[in-house]
Amino acid sequence: MLKKIGLFTALALALLLSAFFLAVYNNNQETNNFDVKVYKTHLEKSIAWLKTNKQKIVLENNAMLWWMIYESHKISHDPELAELLKSYFNQHPKIKSAIWGPLFNGRKYYFIDGYSLSNLPYYNQHFIYSLHCANDLAEELPVIAQQNKSDFCLHPNYFYRPACITHQLMGINFLNQNRCINIAEIETVINDLQQDIVKQMTWDIRVVDVYLQRVMMLLITGAQDEVKPIWIQQILNHQLRDGGWGNFDALFKLWGDKSVGFSSRVISIRSEKSSFHATAQALYILTWLTHSRNN
């Protein structure tokens, strides 16, 4: 009996490993780039999702997501994105003079009280420091200065967080763009983080929110040559019927609209549903691909 159980367990593990390595192969196989028209079609569907859900998303004062729409509009000058941004700024009229103002070419505060940020996630603290060139923050909140080092996400408190490296690169990119502090070898830090993301993309086959975020960060930080066409294909294939993207990669159906699939928690049972968070990132990716000079 024990032999049968052991044999069954070994067989099950072998099947799981085989399925995993096949998925890794499929996620890294060579394929051709798409025609710009394909990107544009998917982009138009994503903008349609944003318009359909306008009343709901303008209430979401997640400045980073609206920054992605703002940056997409700067690239494309799309009038529909302009209307969405107008609605957001009307709903949140003080955003440009608030702490997140620099995301929208708004006010910068060169001194910010660290205590006022102490309840924010570590990555938001780093974003604000980078956006405002608020050097005093790095002295008040040690976790900020720690994020200026390539190995930050290897710390036991952070290594298990899938988006740690992308969040860190986002902050470092703001720091680099603003040229407000002289971090030794900042280009080396950026390159190290980009290579870490490439490794994650190679082995993490879950086409969920963080998958999009990783591709987005490679594109906007100058590592577009590291982005494999198959990763873009995966993103396009996971656009939902309503034009949006979600944080769930369905593997097989169960009952009704429920499926077993990958999520930010590895495996979940849930329904596929578009989210503003994932769709804003996909919008930025597709805008970049559609209007890039490389195309």
C-alpha positions in Angstrom: 0.0 0.0 0.0 2.8 2.4 1.0 4.6 1.6 -2.3 1.5 2.5 -4.3 1.1 5.8 -2.4 4.7 6.6 -3.0 4.5 5.7 -6.7 1.4 7.8 -7.1 3.0 10.8 -5.3 6.1 10.5 -7.5 4.0 10.3 -10.6 1.9 13.3 -9.6 5.1 15.3 -8.9 6.6 14.3 -12.2 3.5 15.4 -14.1 3.4 18.7 -12.2 7.1 19.4 -13.0 6.6 18.4 -16.6 3.6 20.8 -16.9 5.6 23.6 -15.2 8.6 23.2 -17.5 6.4 23.0 -20.5 4.7 26.3 -19.4 8.1 27.9 -18.9 9.1 26.8 -22.4 5.9 28.2 -23.9 6.5 31.5 -21.9 9.9 31.9 -23.5 9.7 30.5 -27.0 10.8 32.6 -29.9 8.0 34.3 -31.9 7.8 37.4 -34.1 6.8 40.9 -33.1 3.2 41.9 -33.9 2.2 44.5 -36.5 1.4 47.9 -34.9 -2.2 47.5 -36.0 -2.6 44.6 -33.6 -1.3 46.7 -30.7 -3.7 49.5 -31.7 -6.7 47.2 -31.8 -6.0 46.0 -28.3 -5.3 49.5 -27.1 -8.6 50.8 -28.4 -10.4 48.0 -26.5 -8.6 48.9 -23.3 -9.6 52.6 -23.7 -13.1 51.5 -24.3 -13.0 49.6 -20.9 -11.8 52.7 -19.2 -14.6 54.8 -20.7 -17.2 52.2 -19.8 -16.0 52.2 -16.2 -15.3 55.9 -16.0 -17.7 56.7 -13.2 -16.2 54.0 -11.0 -12.5 54.5 -11.7 -12.5 58.3 -11.3 -13.4 57.7 -7.7 -10.3 55.6 -7.3 -7.7 58.1 -6.1 -4.8 55.8 -6.8 -2.4 58.4 -8.2 0.0 55.9 -9.6 -2.6 54.3 -11.9 -3.7 57.8 -13.1 0.0 58.6 -13.7 0.0 55.7 -16.2 -2.9 57.1 -18.0 -1.3 60.6 -17.9 1.9 59.2 -19.3 0.0 57.3 -22.0 -1.7 60.5 -23.0 1.6 62.3 -23.2 2.8 59.7 -25.7 -0.4 59.3 -27.8 -2.3 62.6 -27.3 -5.4 60.5 -27.4 -8.5 62.7 -26.9 -10.4 60.0 -25.0 -7.6 59.7 -22.5 -7.6 63.5 -22.2 -11.3 63.3 -21.3 -10.7 60.7 -18.7 -7.9 62.7 -17.2 -10.1 65.8 -17.1 -12.8 63.9 -15.2 -10.2 62.6 -12.7 -8.7 66.1 -12.1 -12.3 67.5 -11.7 -13.0 64.8 -9.2 -9.7 65.4 -7.3 -9.0 69.1 -7.9 -6.2 69.3 -5.3 -4.2 66.3 -6.6 -1.6 68.5 -8.4 -0.8 70.4 -5.2 -0.9 67.4 -3.0 1.9 64.9 -2.2 1.4 63.1 -5.5 1.4 66.3 -7.5 4.8 65.7 -9.3 3.3 62.7 -11.1 1.2 65.2 -13.0 3.7 68.0 -13.3 2.4 69.5 -10.1 3.9 71.0 -7.0 7.1 69.7 -5.4 7.7 69.8 -1.7 11.4 69.9 -0.9 10.8 69.2 2.8 8.3 66.5 3.9 7.8 65.3 7.4 8.8 61.6 7.6 6.2 61.0 10.3 3.4 61.9 7.9 4.5 59.0 5.6 5.2 56.4 8.2 1.9 54.6 7.7 2.3 54.3 3.9 3.7 51.2 2.2 7.5 51.2 2.0 7.4 51.6 -1.8 5.1 54.6 -1.6 7.5 56.3 0.8 10.3 55.7 -1.8 8.1 57.1 -4.6 7.4 60.3 -2.7 11.0 60.8 -1.8 12.0 60.3 -5.5 9.3 62.5 -6.9 10.0 65.4 -4.6 13.8 65.1 -4.2 13.1 65.1 -0.5 16.5 64.0 0.7 15.7 64.5 4.4 13.2 61.6 4.1 16.0 59.2 3.5 17.5 60.1 6.8 14.2 60.0 8.7 13.0 56.7 7.2 15.9 54.2 6.7 13.8 52.0 4.5 13.9 54.7 1.8 17.7 54.8 1.6 17.7 51.0 1.6 15.6 51.0 -1.6 18.4 52.8 -3.4 20.5 49.6 -3.3 20.2 46.7 -5.8 19.8 44.0 -3.1 16.9 45.6 -1.2 14.3 43.0 -2.3 16.6 40.1 -1.1 15.9 41.1 2.5 13.7 38.5 4.3 11.0 41.2 4.8 10.6 41.7 1.1 11.9 38.9 -1.0 8.6 37.0 -1.1 6.7 40.1 -2.5 6.3 39.6 -6.2 6.1 43.3 -7.0 9.0 44.4 -4.8 11.5 44.7 -7.6 9.2 46.5 -10.0 8.1 48.9 -7.3 11.8 49.6 -6.4 12.7 50.2 -10.1 9.7 52.6 -10.4 11.1 54.7 -7.5 14.7 54.5 -8.8 13.5 55.5 -12.2 11.8 58.6 -10.8 15.0 59.4 -8.9 17.0 59.1 -12.1 14.6 61.2 -14.2 14.5 64.0 -11.6 18.3 64.0 -11.2 17.8 65.3 -7.7 20.3 63.2 -5.8 23.6 61.8 -6.8 23.4 58.1 -6.1 26.7 56.4 -7.0 26.3 54.0 -9.9 22.5 54.5 -10.2 22.7 53.1 -13.8 24.2 50.0 -12.3 21.2 49.7 -9.9 18.8 50.2 -12.7 20.5 47.5 -14.8 20.6 45.1 -11.9 16.9 45.5 -11.2 16.1 45.1 -14.9 18.0 41.9 -15.1 16.2 40.7 -11.9 12.9 41.3 -13.7 14.0 39.4 -16.8 14.8 36.4 -14.5 11.3 36.7 -12.9 9.7 36.9 -16.3 11.5 33.8 -17.4 10.3 31.6 -14.6 7.1 33.2 -13.3 4.6 32.1 -15.8 1.5 33.6 -14.2 0.0 36.2 -16.5 -1.4 38.3 -13.7 -1.1 41.9 -12.6 2.6 41.7 -11.7 3.4 40.1 -15.1 2.1 43.3 -16.8 4.0 45.5 -14.3 7.3 43.8 -15.1 6.9 44.2 -18.8 5.8 47.8 -18.3 8.9 48.6 -16.2 11.3 47.1 -18.7 9.8 49.1 -21.5 9.8 52.5 -19.8 13.2 52.2 -18.3 15.0 51.5 -21.5 15.2 47.8 -21.5 12.8 47.2 -24.3 15.3 44.9 -26.0 14.9 42.5 -23.1 11.2 42.1 -23.6 10.5 38.9 -25.6 7.7 39.1 -28.2 6.1 36.0 -26.5 5.6 38.1 -23.3 3.7 40.7 -25.3 1.7 37.9 -27.0 0.8 36.5 -23.5 -0.5 39.9 -22.4 -2.6 40.3 -25.6 -4.0 36.8 -25.2 -5.1 37.6 -21.7 -7.2 40.6 -22.5 -10.7 39.9 -21.4 -13.8 40.2 -23.5 -14.7 43.5 -22.0 -11.4 45.0 -23.0 -9.7 45.0 -19.6 -7.2 42.8 -17.8 -7.4 41.2 -14.3 -5.2 39.7 -11.7 -6.2 36.1 -12.4 -4.9 33.7 -15.0 -7.6 31.0 -15.5 -6.3 27.4 -16.1 -9.6 25.4 -16.3 -13.3 25.9 -15.6 -15.1 24.5 -12.6 -18.7 25.6 -12.4 -20.5 28.6 -13.6 -18.0 31.4 -14.1 -15.6 29.9 -11.5 -12.1 28.6 -12.6 -9.0 27.3 -11.0 -6.0 29.5 -12.0 -3.0 31.5 -11.1 -3.3 34.6 -9.0 -1.1 36.8 -6.8 -1.5 34.0 -4.3 -0.2 31.4 -6.7 -3.4 29.3 -7.0 -7.0 30.5 -6.5 -10.6 29.6 -7.4 -12.4 32.7 -8.6 -14.0 34.4 -11.6 -12.1 36.3 -14.3 -12.7 40.0 -13.8 -11.1 43.1 -15.2 -9.4 45.6 -12.8 -8.4 49.2 -13.1 -4.9 48.3 -11.7 -4.1 45.7 -14.4 -5.8 47.6 -17.2 -3.9 50.8 -16.5 -0.6 49.0 -16.8 -1.7 47.2 -20.0 -2.8 50.6 -21.4 0.7 52.0 -20.8 2.4 49.0 -22.4 0.2 49.1 -25.5 0.5 52.9 -25.9 4.3 52.5 -25.7 4.3 49.7 -28.2 1.9 51.5 -30.6 3.7 54.8 -30.6 7.3 53.7 -30.1 9.8 54.7 -32.6 10.9 51.1 -32.8 7.8 50.3 -34.6 
